[in-house]
Amino acid sequence: MCGIVGYIGKKDCTKILLDSLSKLEYRGYDSAGIAVFENSEIRVEKTKGRIAQLEEKIHRNGWINGSCGIGHTRWATHGEPSDVNSHPHGNANISIVHNGIIENYSKIKAFLETKGYVFESQTDTETVAKLLDYYYNGDPIDAIRNVISDIEGSYALGILFKDFPNKIYAVRKDSPLIVGVGDDEAFIASDIPAFLKFTNKYYLLETNEIVVLDNGKAEIFDKHGFTIQKELMVADWDMEAAEKGGYEHFMLKEINEQPSAISSTISPRIADGMPNLNECGLTQEKLASYSNIFVVACGTAMHAGLVGKYVIEQIGRIPVTVDVASEFRYRNPIITNKDLVIVVSQSGETADTLEALRLSKKMGADTLAIVNVVGSSISREADMVIYTHAGLEISVASTKAYSVQIAVFYLLAFELAYAKGAISKEECMRLTKELESVPAMLEIVLKQDVICKYVASTLVNAENLLYIGRGLDYAMSMEGSLKLKEISYIHSESYAAGELKHGTISLVTDAMPVIAVATQRNLFDKTVSNAKEVKARGGKVIFVTHNYINVDDDVADYKIGLPTIDDLLMPMLTVVPLQLIAYYTSVLRGNDVDKPRNLAKSVTVE
Ligand code: F6R
C-alpha cells in the first residue's frame, strides 16, 4: 500500500526520493509524486502511473534542485488513480503525503467548506492538508497536534511547511512510518529498504509521536509536545537483501531463499533436539494450559494458520479455529482468558489482523504474534512474539514468509504436544529432527524447477483451474491456488477433494486443469479416486505426490515428485512446486510477477 519517503541532507533530494520510492514499489501503487524545497519554495510534481513516468515529468518540467523533500506512491482508496488525486496534497505553504484512511474525512471536509476551503481532489488526504492549513498559526507541532486530535482512522503523514524550509515533519497511527538516520542526513519511510542504501539505523515511531527532521537530525516529540529519547534500532538487512541478486524476479529469489530462511527460523529455537519457544515467554506449562487456540490472519498468512490447525490438532489435541481476520473481528468471537489467539503476519502491519489482535486482548485472551518485520505494529502490541527471521520479502506474492510461518507452527505443535503429554520426548525429538532436515530436502525440491516450468507451459492458456487435496494437502491446495491466481490472473479455486462431487465437478472439462495434491499417505487412495473422476470427465490432472509413488495414466497427465519425510511435515516441501508453477505461469503470461495488478504488499487499510 502507499509508500512514503522523505529526505533531508546534502545530496540531490529529487534523485534520492525517486530512488527510495522505487525501493517501495513492491508495496503496490498507481501514482507517484514528490514535493521538494527549491529556493525556499515547495515545488510539487506528481502523476498517475509509475515512478518512471514521474521522473520523465520532472525532466520535462525541469529538475527540482533541493536537499529536503517528501515523496509518495499512492494505492488508490478514495478516488481513482489520477494526477489530481496523487500525493502530495496541499498548497504553496503546506504539502503532505499520507498513507492510511481518514474515516471521518467527510465530516471534516464539510466543516472546512463552511470555512471557505475548496476541494479539488476526491481524496481523504486533501482534507488533512486543508485542516493543517486551518490550524496552522506559525507553529507546525501545534497544528499537527490539533489535526491528529480531530482525525479518525489510520495515518502516516510526511509534511513540509514553507515557513520551515529544510525541515520535515511526520506522525503516524496504525500505518507504518520509520525514521532513518545517517551521517548528516535523515529519512522518513514506510519501510527500511527505502533508505537501506544510506543507513541501517532507524527509530520506530509510536502512535502520535511527532518527528522533526532538521539538519540531518531527528527530534521526536510525544503527543503532548515534549521531546523524547528513543532507542536507535539497527536493521540486520543489507542492500543485497533488497536487490534481486541475479534472479529475474524477487519472487524467484525468495522461493530459492527458503532453505536458509527456514534454518534461520528454527535453529535458534531448537535446544538439545527439542523445540524451545521460551524466548517469547511461552513456557510449556502455559502452552499446556489453553482450552482453545485461535489463529487469525489474512491471505497466505491465514493459509499458514490452516497448516498449524491440522498439525496442532493432530498431535497436540487442542481445538484450533482458523479465521480470516476481517471476519473474526466482526463475528463477535467467543474467546476467553483461557484461550490463546495467534496472529500471523509477514508485514506485522495488516490492518484487519492488527484489529483482531486488539480485540482478542480486550477479550482477555493471551496473544502470540508470528511476525516477520521486527518492530512492526503487531509485534509491538501482542503479549508474545515469535519473529520468523525470513529476511526482507519484497515480492508481493508471499513465499518464504509462508514457509517460515509454518515452520514456527511445527515447533509450536511439537512443544505443545509434548507439554500436554500427547507425544513422548522421543517422538518430539524425532519430529524436530525431521523438521531440521527440511532445508536440505528443499534444496532437492528446488531442482524440480524444470518440471514446474514445463507444467506451467501447459497451464498458460487456461482460464480456470482447480486445486484439490485432503487434510494437510487441502491446506496446501488453498495456498497453491491463491499463489497462482494472484500473479497469473488465471481464475482458480481450491476444493477439498472429497467435496468435488458435491457440485464443483460439473465444471470439469478438458479446458479445466486440476492440480491434485496427494502427499498424505493415509488419504492417498481417496485422492487418487478423485483424480480419476476428473480424468474420466476429460480433465487434465497434475499430480503432486511422493517421488517413489507411481501414478498411472488414468490418474494424472503429469506427476511432480517430492522427497519423502514424515507426512505431517510434507507441506514444507509441497509448497515449493506450487509456488514455482504459479511463478512460471505468470512469467509465461508476461505478467509483472513481483507487482501484480491491484495488489499491495502491506495492506494497512481494512
Ligand atoms: C499473498 C499475500 C497476501 C498476504 C496477506 C497478509 O501472496 O502475500 O495474501 O499474505 O495480505 O499479509 P501479512 O502477512 O503481511 O499480514
Residues whose N, C-alpha, C, O or C-beta is under 5 A from the ligand:
A	BS01	F6R	C298 G299 T300 A301 V344 S345 Q346 S347 G348 T350 V396 A397 S398 K601 V603
